Amino acid sequence: MNTTSERIGKNIDWPTLVMFTLGFWLSASLVLDLVIMPSLSASGMMGQNGFASAGYTLFGLFNRIELVCAALVLSGFLIFNRNHTFNHQNQTWAIAFSSLLFAIPLIYTYVLTPQMSGLGLSLNVFETVQTMPTDMIYLHEGYWLLEAIKFMAGLTLLRWCYQNSCRIS
């Protein structure tokens, strides 16, 4: 019963995986924020009754993808911390930034998206003029603030990871 198992195959290249994940995540967010949403707004879809449920579906799916990306990034930086890949100060900030990047999609998924969708539902069929509720404006401001934080933290982590991978090679 003294058998040992050996792992067949290569180890995961965490710096490459983290850089690819951050690049994919940030670029997909840019496409959603700067291409898809303005296109939907310009075509008038945001003013239609069914947009709240369609938006909830679209953002719900994207939020789950963001959660997977954030989990991969946080896992990668925890592995970097365990292997002492960065210097001590950068390790501490990298864990803090990657934890923040994980918290942002959690806020999107379980706070902002349900509340925005709830405020966007048209419960009065006979109401002809639909205006954006005041609370929705505050939620949009919170969303854009979190997006700015996400891009600053994500680009910082991407830069550190790239610099570190170039230094190691």
C-alpha positions, 0 to 999 in steps of 0.5 A: 500500500505504499504507492505514490501517484505522480502528476502526469503533465505540466504544471499550470503556468499561473502568470500566463493564466492570470494575464490572459484572464485579466486581459479577457475580463477587462476587454469584455467589460470594455466591449459591454460598457462602450459598445453593446450598452450604447448600441442598445441605448441608441436603438431605443431598446432601453425604453421598451418594456421588456428591457429590464428582464433582457438586461437582467439576463444579459448582465446576470450571465456576464456577472457570472463570467466576471465571478469566474474570472475574478476567482481565477485572478484571486487564486493566481495571486494567492499562489503568487503570494504562497510562492513569494513571486512578488516583493512583500509590499506588492504581494500585500497590495496584489492580494488586496486588489485581487480581493477587491476585484472579486468583491466587485462582481459579487456586488454586481451580481447580488446587489446592483443587477437585481435592484436595477432590474427591479427599478426598470420593470414597468408595473403600470401598463397604462403609464405612457411616459416612462422616466428613469427613477432617481434611485436608478441614477444613483445605481448607475453612478455606483456601477460606473464608480465600481467599473473605474475601480475595477479597471484601475486595479485590474490594469495595475495587477496586469502590469505587475504580473507582466513585469514580474513574468518578464523579470523571471524569464 
